[in-house]
Every structure is written in structure tokens, then in C-alpha cells.
């Protein structure tokens, strides 16, 4: 619709790795998907059942016509200049530079932290073993984990990362783990994340049953509310994924 005008797109990325065709559905970039891929996914997850006949027919016809039924956005003329101006990577780099400015030794564990949230904190604590720990030291990780929801508690990805690290960190010394949602709101809560130290378990009452209950019920907010470990920044207005920080001092 814009042709022959030239386009420039300034991108705020809330997707790990910043794939341009996925961020905000890639409104100005060539769409790499095909009828065949869409039809294969439909068959894999539904077997064609519980899907409107019109949808199945449309995709099947597209496959049979080998894409001649109007594949979207594949021509080279539909190009635009893209610039990622905000992302998890940029946030992590900026935080690391600030840490160095403040006198910390700093490194990045990963820009693509994904996977089960309650395991991620322990993985980052283990990653300290691979670092040259000139103290004070900060290890950063950017990305976005996933919570396997089993219970009916209150929390979000960042709080779950912190909760999963409680047992691992309680036996350590001079260390802290900090989790932050860059938009200042983790899940359906007003907390951005939480801080975990070797004292957090004691501050929450040293109750192993309560900790396990919170893990089972995905009730991380309640745990850190009791431990006074919630971090509340207020909404920042920009979401560029999450940052997890390990501080050794």
C-alpha cells in the first residue's frame, strides 16, 4: 500500500532474538510463512477437526496450487529499512555498562534466556562457576522464560525464576539474584520481580512446606510478599523482555 514510497521501521522488540517477522507480526517485512506450513501445523495439532471447513479448504487449495493462491509478501519490492531501537540485548548491554561505571566487574551469561522459569535461576547461579569472579561481580542474562502453570497462585515469570532459586541460594554466601520485568509488571502483579539472598528463606519463615506449596501452586508473589523481597518499580511503559542479575560481593 505504501509503494512507491520508501519505509523505515523503528522496532521495539519484546521477542527473544528480535526476529523481525514476529515482532508486532512484522507489519512491514516479507512474510516467510507458506500455505504448506500453515496446513501442516493445522493437521498436526487438530487433525483438521474443530476447524471451520472454509479455513481448511482455503489452506488446502493454497497448497494444491503451490502458492499461486496469493502467498503473502514474498516479492523483493515489498522491502523496508528496519532498525531495532530497543531490545533485551540493548537493555542488558546498557545495564552492564552502568555496572562497570559503578565499579563492578561484569559479564553476560546469555541474551537468550528461555525455558522453564523455576529452573533458570539455578542455571545462572551455576554459571558463576565459569566466570572469573573478581568481586564485586555482576552476571546478566536477558530473555524470557516460561511458566508451566500447575496451580492457582499469583505470580509471573520473573517471580517464578526467583522462587525456583531459593533452595539453591540459601546455602551460598555473599550473593544475590535479582529478577526484573522491563515493563515493571510481572504477570498479573504490580511487582517487576524479586530479590533473593541467602537470607530470603529465613525471612519467609524457614518453612519448607510453605516454599513447596508456593512452587506447586505458582504462588511466587505470596512467598516474596512474606519475605519482603518484592521489587516494585511501577510501570515503565516499555516491554523489552526480562533481565536476571546475579550479584557476587
C-alpha positions as CSV (number, residue, x, y, z in Angstrom):
1,X,0.0,0.0,0.0
2,X,2.9,2.3,0.6
3,X,4.7,1.7,-2.7
4,X,6.4,3.5,-4.3
5,X,7.2,5.4,-1.0
6,X,10.2,4.2,1.0
7,X,9.6,2.9,4.5
8,X,11.6,2.9,7.7
9,X,10.5,0.9,10.7
10,X,11.8,1.6,14.2
11,X,11.4,-1.6,16.2
12,X,10.9,-2.1,20.0
13,X,11.4,-5.8,20.4
14,X,9.6,-7.9,23.0
15,X,10.7,-11.1,21.4
16,X,13.9,-13.1,22.3
17,X,16.4,-12.7,19.5
18,X,14.4,-10.0,17.8
19,X,13.1,-11.9,14.7
20,X,11.6,-9.0,12.6
21,X,8.8,-11.1,11.1
22,X,7.4,-11.9,14.6
23,X,7.7,-8.6,16.4
24,X,4.3,-7.0,16.2
25,X,3.6,-9.6,13.5
26,X,6.2,-7.9,11.2
27,X,3.8,-5.4,9.6
28,X,6.4,-4.2,7.1
29,X,8.6,-7.2,6.4
30,X,8.3,-10.1,4.0
31,X,6.2,-12.9,5.5
32,X,8.3,-16.2,5.3
33,X,5.3,-18.4,6.0
34,X,3.6,-20.6,3.4
35,X,0.3,-22.3,2.8
36,X,2.1,-25.6,3.2
37,X,3.5,-24.7,6.6
38,X,0.1,-23.5,7.8
39,X,-1.7,-26.6,6.6
40,X,0.9,-28.9,8.2
41,X,0.5,-27.1,11.6
42,X,-3.3,-27.3,11.3
43,X,-3.1,-31.1,10.6
44,X,-0.5,-31.7,13.4
45,X,-2.4,-30.0,16.2
46,X,-6.0,-30.6,15.2
47,X,-6.1,-33.3,12.6
48,X,-8.4,-30.9,10.8
49,X,-11.1,-31.4,13.4
50,X,-12.9,-28.5,15.2
51,X,-11.7,-26.1,12.5
52,X,-14.1,-24.3,10.1
53,X,-14.3,-26.0,6.7
54,X,-13.6,-22.7,5.0
55,X,-10.2,-22.4,6.7
56,X,-9.2,-26.0,5.9
57,X,-10.4,-25.6,2.3
58,X,-8.5,-22.2,1.8
59,X,-5.2,-23.7,3.1
60,X,-5.6,-26.9,1.2
61,X,-6.3,-25.0,-2.1
62,X,-3.2,-22.9,-1.5
63,X,-1.1,-26.0,-1.1
64,X,-2.5,-27.7,-4.2
65,X,-1.8,-24.5,-6.2
66,X,1.8,-24.5,-5.0
67,X,1.5,-21.0,-3.6
68,X,-0.2,-19.4,-6.6
69,X,-3.2,-18.6,-4.5
70,X,-1.7,-15.4,-3.3
71,X,1.2,-16.1,-0.9
72,X,1.7,-13.0,1.3
73,X,4.6,-10.6,1.0
74,X,7.2,-12.6,-0.8
75,X,8.2,-10.1,-3.6
76,X,11.5,-8.2,-3.2
77,X,9.8,-4.9,-3.8
78,X,8.0,-5.2,-0.5
79,X,11.1,-4.3,1.5
80,X,11.6,-1.6,4.1
81,X,14.5,-0.5,6.3
82,X,14.3,-1.8,9.8
83,X,16.2,-0.7,12.9
84,X,15.8,-2.3,16.3
85,X,16.0,0.7,18.7
86,X,15.1,-1.2,21.9
87,X,15.5,-4.8,22.9
88,X,16.5,-7.2,25.7
89,X,20.0,-7.3,24.3
90,X,20.3,-3.5,24.3
91,X,19.0,-3.3,27.9
92,X,21.4,-5.9,29.1
93,X,24.3,-4.1,27.4
94,X,23.3,-0.8,28.9
95,X,22.9,-2.4,32.4
96,X,26.4,-4.0,32.1
97,X,28.0,-0.7,31.1
98,X,26.3,1.0,34.1
99,X,27.6,-1.7,36.4
100,X,31.1,-1.2,35.2
101,X,30.8,2.5,35.7
102,X,29.8,1.8,39.3
103,X,32.9,-0.3,39.9
104,X,31.6,-3.8,39.3
105,X,33.2,-6.5,37.2
106,X,30.5,-7.7,34.8
107,X,29.7,-10.3,32.2
108,X,26.7,-11.6,30.2
109,X,25.6,-15.2,30.6
110,X,23.2,-15.1,27.8
111,X,21.0,-12.8,25.8
112,X,18.5,-15.6,25.1
113,X,17.4,-17.0,28.5
114,X,14.4,-19.2,27.8
115,X,13.0,-22.4,29.2
116,X,11.2,-23.3,32.5
117,X,11.3,-20.3,34.8
118,X,11.8,-22.2,38.1
119,X,15.0,-23.8,36.7
120,X,16.5,-20.6,35.2
121,X,17.8,-19.0,38.4
122,X,19.7,-22.2,39.4
123,X,21.2,-22.4,36.0
124,X,22.5,-18.8,36.3
125,X,23.9,-19.5,39.8
126,X,25.7,-22.5,38.3
127,X,27.1,-20.3,35.5
128,X,29.1,-18.3,38.1
129,X,31.5,-21.3,38.2
130,X,32.5,-20.4,34.7
131,X,33.2,-16.8,35.5
132,X,36.3,-15.0,36.7
133,X,34.9,-13.8,40.0
134,X,36.7,-10.6,40.7
135,X,34.4,-9.1,43.3
136,X,32.1,-7.3,43.3
137,X,30.8,-9.1,40.2
138,X,27.6,-9.0,38.3
139,X,26.3,-11.6,35.8
140,X,23.5,-10.6,33.5
141,X,21.0,-12.6,31.5
142,X,18.3,-11.3,29.2
143,X,15.4,-13.2,27.6
144,X,12.0,-14.6,28.6
145,X,11.3,-17.8,30.4
146,X,8.1,-19.8,30.5
147,X,6.0,-20.8,33.5
148,X,4.4,-24.2,33.5
149,X,1.1,-23.3,35.3
150,X,0.1,-26.1,37.6
151,X,-1.6,-24.2,40.4
152,X,-3.9,-21.2,41.0
153,X,-1.4,-18.8,42.7
154,X,-0.3,-15.3,41.9
155,X,2.9,-14.5,40.1
156,X,4.8,-14.2,36.8
157,X,7.9,-15.4,35.0
158,X,10.4,-13.3,37.0
159,X,8.9,-14.1,40.4
160,X,9.0,-17.8,39.4
161,X,12.7,-17.6,38.4
162,X,13.4,-16.1,41.8
163,X,11.3,-18.6,43.7
164,X,13.0,-21.5,41.9
165,X,16.4,-20.3,43.2
166,X,15.5,-20.1,46.9
167,X,16.9,-23.5,47.9
168,X,20.0,-23.2,45.7
169,X,21.0,-19.8,47.0
170,X,20.2,-20.5,50.7
171,X,23.5,-22.4,51.1
172,X,25.6,-19.8,49.5
173,X,27.3,-16.6,50.9
174,X,27.6,-13.0,49.7
175,X,25.3,-13.4,46.7
176,X,22.0,-12.1,45.4
177,X,19.8,-12.9,42.5
178,X,17.5,-10.1,41.1
179,X,14.8,-10.6,38.5
180,X,13.1,-7.8,36.6
181,X,10.4,-7.4,34.0
182,X,11.4,-4.4,32.0
183,X,7.8,-3.1,31.8
184,X,7.7,-3.1,35.6
185,X,4.8,-5.6,35.8
186,X,5.5,-9.3,36.1
187,X,2.4,-11.3,35.1
188,X,-0.8,-10.0,36.7
189,X,1.1,-8.3,39.6
190,X,2.3,-4.8,40.3
191,X,5.8,-6.2,41.1
192,X,8.6,-6.1,38.5
193,X,10.3,-9.1,40.1
194,X,12.1,-10.1,43.3
195,X,15.4,-10.2,45.0
196,X,16.7,-13.4,46.5
197,X,19.6,-13.7,49.0
198,X,20.8,-16.5,51.3
199,X,18.6,-14.9,54.0
200,X,15.3,-14.9,52.0
201,X,14.4,-18.4,53.1
202,X,14.7,-17.4,56.8
203,X,12.8,-14.1,56.1
204,X,9.9,-16.1,54.8
205,X,9.8,-18.2,58.0
206,X,12.2,-21.1,57.0
207,X,9.1,-23.1,56.3
208,X,9.9,-25.8,53.7
209,X,6.2,-26.8,53.4
210,X,5.3,-23.2,52.5
211,X,8.0,-22.9,49.9
212,X,6.9,-26.2,48.3
213,X,3.3,-25.1,48.4
214,X,4.2,-21.8,46.6
215,X,6.2,-23.8,44.0
216,X,3.4,-26.2,43.4
217,X,0.7,-23.5,43.2
218,X,2.8,-21.0,41.2
219,X,2.3,-18.6,44.1
220,X,5.6,-16.8,43.9
221,X,4.1,-13.4,44.7
222,X,2.8,-14.6,48.1
223,X,6.2,-16.0,49.0
224,X,8.1,-12.8,48.3
225,X,5.4,-10.7,49.9
226,X,6.1,-12.7,53.1
227,X,9.8,-12.5,52.7
228,X,9.7,-8.7,51.8
229,X,11.6,-9.5,48.6
230,X,9.2,-7.9,46.0
231,X,10.7,-5.3,43.7
232,X,8.2,-2.6,42.7
233,X,9.3,0.0,40.2
234,X,5.9,0.9,38.8
235,X,5.1,0.6,35.1
236,X,7.9,1.7,32.8
237,X,5.8,1.9,29.7
238,X,8.1,-0.2,27.6
239,X,8.4,-4.0,27.4
240,X,11.7,-5.5,26.1
241,X,11.6,-8.9,27.9
242,X,13.2,-9.6,31.2
243,X,16.6,-9.2,32.9
244,X,18.0,-11.5,35.5
245,X,21.0,-10.4,37.5
246,X,23.3,-12.4,39.8
247,X,25.5,-10.3,42.2
248,X,28.5,-11.7,44.0
249,X,30.1,-9.5,46.6
